[in-house]
């Protein structure tokens, strides 16, 4: 494995009067064009004519800069200001993490914020700035929930995903193909309910409709910021021009809310102690579980499995060997201590998070006049201007990573590999740092990394290798498992 490290400012951009860099200060290239017309043109380029990543790479080449001005969807009609300053390399992107320099109020979904009618009338934690008192209360509640349930994660995962793998085997045996995405969608929500609250949604009044209700609410929460593959004229009129009315998903949301109101008793008791109303806490727990956690697993797990599938049997063999040796050393049991010893598994997960982060967009509004730095130049940003980062470009920066666009499973193995971890930004922060109530780093950062490792571990305890068809659609990566070579039944689990 070849890696190289370049000295970076890591985006700790000083204010104008603090700027001491030797980099030249340059005007920010690019423009916002003609009001109303240019934002729509940019939106069409972004969704249809160019696509997300080419939208940015073509402009990087045009301006010869990884920092430039552009419009971001949705634009007109939504009472949103589409004007942003894009920061697209590993040096400039992390300014978005510094809450002393950027405000995070109502920017979770960027230039457009969905109606609070979709979240019970509350601005949930993702839309709060750390300076707001409820941000501290809600994030502490999430930390406490995760800490109180940490011993349940592994058994809950094994129970849910072992059943999923059994079904996957049956489907491959019967028809030569299994839709991993659908199985994962059907399994993930039950796993999270069991891990967080000790109750699977399918075992309550929600029944088997949980994933459907959750997916429907997620779509309403994200429009007009997504495209579903419908004819362009239909999407532009019905998705990107006007928000979908929240009342159409009210019944589905109410059903999910009732689950959390009943299942999350101990967490809601803790909310009382933190000075947070039980109602507001319930809406926040729903959002954190369904939007942040479940929405993340729907994207991350197929992407992770797709990368491993494409890497081929050599990596599969190395993973199986490492996983089984570590479990055997723990007496045939899967433990946190054993997982921590699986260096290749950890590297594969970090590499998947680097190359295809589940959350691709980050926003922040400048709290004051700033100077931000790319690798090559410095740029002055005025108070109130919106900064935007497209993470896949920042984490595939060729000035940091060798063969940056390639999936290299052992990229983060060894001491040189560990030095690269700070450039993995998937959690809205440096991978080498931890979330706190005072920052906007994902509260479940460690949980996400753990469950991604668990997917790899459980998979290669069962299988020596596998093949799959991998495709990319407008909703992300899709994996159809085509064959499975099953390992011997070597270990027991408790």
N, C-alpha and C positions, 0 to 999 in steps of 0.2 A: 504494500500500500504506500502510495506517495502522497505526501501532504506538504503544504507550504504555508507559512504564517507570514502575513504582512502586518507591520505596525499600523494600527488603526486608532482613530479617535473614539471608535465604538459609539459614535453619535452623541457623546456627552457635550453637546454644542454649548459654547459659552454665550452669554449675552454680548451685545455689540461692544459694550465698554470693557468686557472681560477678554475679548478676542485677542489671543496672543499667537495664533498659528501663523506659520510662514506661508500657508496657502493663500493664493491671491483671492480677493473678494471680487466675484463676478456678478453681473446681473443674472437673475433667474431667467433662462430662456423659455420660449413658448408664450402662448397667449390664449385668451378665452374666446376670442373670435366674436362673431355677431351674436348679440343677445337673442335668446330663444332658438335661433336656427342652429348655431354651432353646437350647443349642448345636445340637441337632438341628433345631429350628424355624428357627434362623438359617441352617443349612446348606441346608434346603429352600428358604428365601427366596433365598439366594444363587445356587443352581443352577437353580431351577425357577420359583418363583412370582413373583420380581422380576427376577432376572438380576444379573450382576456389577455393572454401573455403577448401575442403579437402587437396588440394595441400599444403596449408599453415599449417593446423592443424596437418597433419601427420609429417611435419618437425618440428613443435614446440615440439611435443612429442619426436621425434628422438633426437633433440639437447637439450631438456629441457631448451629451451630459446625462447623468443619472438623476439629476434634479431638474425639474421643469414644471411649468404651469400647464394644466389641462382641465377639462371638465369630467366629472364622474357622474354616473347615473344616480338617481333617475332624471334629474334636471327639471325642466318646466312642468307646470301643472301641479306639482306636488308641494308647492311652497317651500322648496328646498333650494339652497344655493349650491350649484354644481361645481363651483370654482375651487380647485385644490392645488396645492404644490406637492407634486409627487416626489418621494424620496425612495430610491430604488436600488441602493447598494448597501453593503454591510456596514459602511461607515456612517451613512446618513440616517438609515432606518431607525436605529435605537433612540433617536431623540423622541420618538413616540412613546417610549417607556418612562420618560422623565416627567413626572407630574408636577415638578416645580416649574417646568417650562411649557407644558401643554395641558389644557383642560380636557377632561374626558366626559364632561356632562353631555348626555344625549347624543353621543357620537358612535355608539356601539355598532350601529348599522350605517354609519357614515353620514352622507349629506341628507339622508332622509330618516326620520324616526317614526316607527309604526304607532298607531293609536294605542293609548294606554287602556282602551276598552278591551284589548287583547290580553291584558294582564291584570284584570280586575280593577282597573282605574289607578293602579300604582305604577310609578317608575321603579322597576326592579333594579337590582344591584348593578347589572351590566351597564345601565344607563346613568348610574350615579358617578359623580366625581369623588375622589377620596376626601375632598374637603367637606363633603356633606355628611352630617352625623349618621344618617341611616346607612351609609356605605360601611362604616365601621361596624355597626350592629349586625347587618346582614352578613357581611363577610366573616365576622367572628362566628356567627351562627353556622355558616358552612364549614368553617374550620373545625368547630366543635362536633358537628355531625360526622365529618370524616374521621376524626380522631376516635369518636365513640364506637364506630362501626368497623374499624380497621381489621379486626380479627375475623370478620364475616366475609371479607372480600374474596379470599381464595376459595373457601367452600362454596360460596354462592356462585362464583364463576364456574367452578368445576361442575356443579350440579346443572347449571343452565347450558353451558357449552358442550358438556359431554352428551347431553340429550340432542343438541344441535348436530354434533358430529355423527351421532348414530343415524339421524335422519339423512344427513348428507351422504353417508355410505349407502343407505338404502336407495337413494335417488340415483347415485352413480351406477350402482349394480343393476337397477331396473331400466334406466334409460340412457346410461352413458354420460350423464350430465347432471350437475346440481347447481342451482342458482344461489351462490354464497350470499349475495346481497340480500335476497329475500329472507333466507334463513337467519341472517344476522339481524335484519330489521325485526323479525318476529321474536327473536331471542333477547335482544339487547335491553328492551324496556323491562321485561320480567327480571332479568339479572340485576338491573339497577334498583328496582323496587325492593328486591330481596336483600341486596347488599346494603342499601341505605336505611331501609325501614323494616326489614324482616317480613315483608308481605309482597308477594308477586301480584301484579295488576290482574293477571289472568285468573287469580283465585278470588277476586272480588266481583262486585257488580259490573265492573268494566269489562270483564271477560276477555275474550280473544280479540275484541275490537280496539284494544289499547293502541297498538301500533298504527292502525288506520286513523284513529282520532288524533294521535300525536302528529302524524305526518301532515294531516290536513291543517292543523293549527300552525305547524312550522311553516307551511307554504303561505298562509295568511300573514304570518309574522314577518316573512321575508320579501313578499311582493311589496313594491315593484322592483326588487333588486335581483330577481332571478329570471331565468328563461327556461321553459318547460318543453321546448321542441315543437310547440304549436306553430301554425303558419304565422309569419312575421306580422302581418297586418292585425291578426287577432291578438297576439301578445302585446303589440304596441298600444292597441286601443284598450284592452281589458286588463292587462297586467302592468304596463309601464306608464300609462297615462293617468289612471285613477286607482287608488288603493281599493282592494277588495273590502266590502263592508263587513266589519267584525261580527255583526249579528248572524251571519251565515255559519259561523263556527262556534257560536255561543253555547249551544247544547253540548258539543263535543268537549269544549273547554270546561264546562260545568261538571261533566262526568269525571274528567281528570282531576279537577279541583276537589271533588268529594273524596276521591281516593286519598289524596294527600292530607286532607283535613282529618280523616279517620286513621290513616296509617302512621302519620308522623307525630304521634302524641309526645314522645320524649323530646323530640326536636322543638316542638311548639312550646313545651314547658320551659325549655332553655330560652326560647324567644321572649317569654314573659320576664325571665330574669335579666335579659339584656335590654328591656324597655321597648321591645318591638311587639306590636299587636299581633295576635295569633292569625288574624286574617291576612295582614300584610306578609307575615312570615310564610304562610301557606302559599301565597302567590309566588313568593321568591323561591321557595323550595320546588314548586312546580317548574318554574322557569329554569332553575339550575339543573334539575334532573332531566327534563324533557328537551329543552333547547340546548343547553351547554353540554350535558353529558350524553344523552341519547343522540342528539344531533351530531355530536362529535364522533361517537362510535359508528354511526351510519356512514360517515365519510372515511374515518381513519382505518377501520378494520379491513374494508375492501382494498384500500390503497396499500396497506401493509402486506396483505396476502398477495396482491398483484405483483408488488416488487419482488417478493420472495419467489413467486412462481417464475417470473422472468429471469431471475438469477440462476436458476437451474439446479441440477442434482448435486453439484459439488458443494454449493453452499448448504443445501438441504442436509447432506451427509455430515457436514461440520456442525450444524445446529443440532441434529439428532444426537450426535456423539456428546456434545457439551451438555445438553439438557439431561440426557440419561445418566451421565457420569455424576452430575451434580445431585440429581435426585437419589441415586444409589448411595452417594456419600452421606445423605441425610437419612439413611435407613429406609429408603424406598418411599419417603414422604415428600410432598411438595411443600416447602417452607419458604418464608421470606429470606432467610439466611442462604438457602440454596439458590434462590433466584438471583441474589446479589452476587453470587460467584459466577454467574453466566455472562461473561464479558462480551462474547459474540452476540448473544441474544440482545443485550442492552444496546450494542452498537447498531444492530439491524433496526431496532425500534427508533433510535435517534436518527438514523439515516432516512427512514421512512418519513419521520416528522420533518426532517430538513428538506427533502426533495419534493414533498407534497403535503405541506402543512394543512391541517383541517380547517383552520381559519386563515384565509388568504389576505384579508384586508384589515388594515389598522388605520385609525384616524385620531387626530388630536388637534385642538385649536390653540394657537399660540397665545400664551398668557401675557407675553410682553415681547418687545422687539428682541429678536434672536439672530445669532449667526450660526447656521448649520453647515456642516462640512461633508462633502463627498470625499472620495480618494484624491480627487484632483483639484478641487476648488472649494471656496467658502461662499456662502450666499446669505444675504440679509433677508430676514422674514419679519414682517410687521405684525404687531399685536392684532389678534383677531383673525389672522389668516389661517385657513384650514390646511393642515399637513396630512398627507395620505401616503401609506406604504403598501405596495403589493409584495407580500412577503416571499413568494416563490423566487422572485428575482434577487431579493436581498440575501436569501439563504442558498442561492446558486451563484454566488459572486465568484467569478473566476480569479479574482485577486486574493481570495481566501482559500478556496477549495480547488485542488487539482481535479480535472475531469468533473467539474461541478454539476453538470447536467446528467451524469451517470449515477446509478444506484451502486454504491460500493459498500457491501455488507460489513466489512471490517474497518471502515473508515475511522471509527472512534475507538478502536482497540489500541491499547498501549499508551504510553505517556504522551507521544505526539498527538495521538487521537484525542486524548482528554483535553489537550490545549485548544482543540477546535470546538469543544462543546459550547463555549460562550457565544459562538456565532449561530447557534440553533435557537431560533426566536419564536417557535410555534405558540408558546404560552403567553405572548404579549410581555415578554421579558427574556433575560438571558437564562439559558438552561442551567448555568452555574449559580444562579441566585434563586431565592425563595419568595413565594407570595407572602404579602403581609396585608394588614388592614389599611396600610397607608399607600399601597400601590395598586395597579390594575392588573397585575399578573394573575393568571387563572388560579382560582382558589383550589381547584382540583388537579393542579399540575402533576403532583406525585401520583395521584390516583390514576390519571390517564396513562402515564408511563408504565405503571404497574400492570394495569389490565392489558395494555398492548403487549407487554412481555408475557403475560399469562396466555394470551392467544397463541403466541409463538411456542411457548413451552408445552401447552396442552396439545397443540397440533403435532409437534415432533416427538412427544411421548407416544402418540398413536401411530404416526406415519413416518416411513423412511423418506419418501419423496412423493411428489404429486405433479400433475400437469393441469393447466387451466387456460381457457381462452380469456384474454384480458382486452377490454375495450373501454373507450372513454366516451361518455355521453354528456349531455348538458348538465346532468346532475352529479357528475363525478365519474369515478372508476367503477366498472362493473366486472365481476369475476364469475365465470362459469367453470366450476371444477369438473375436469374430464376424466381423471384417473387418480387413484389413491393406492399407494403401496403401503400396506399396513405392517406396523412393527409387531413383534411378538409381545405377548402379555407378560412383561418383565417385572412390573412394579405394582404395588398396592397403594391405595391412597386413603387417608383418613383426615 
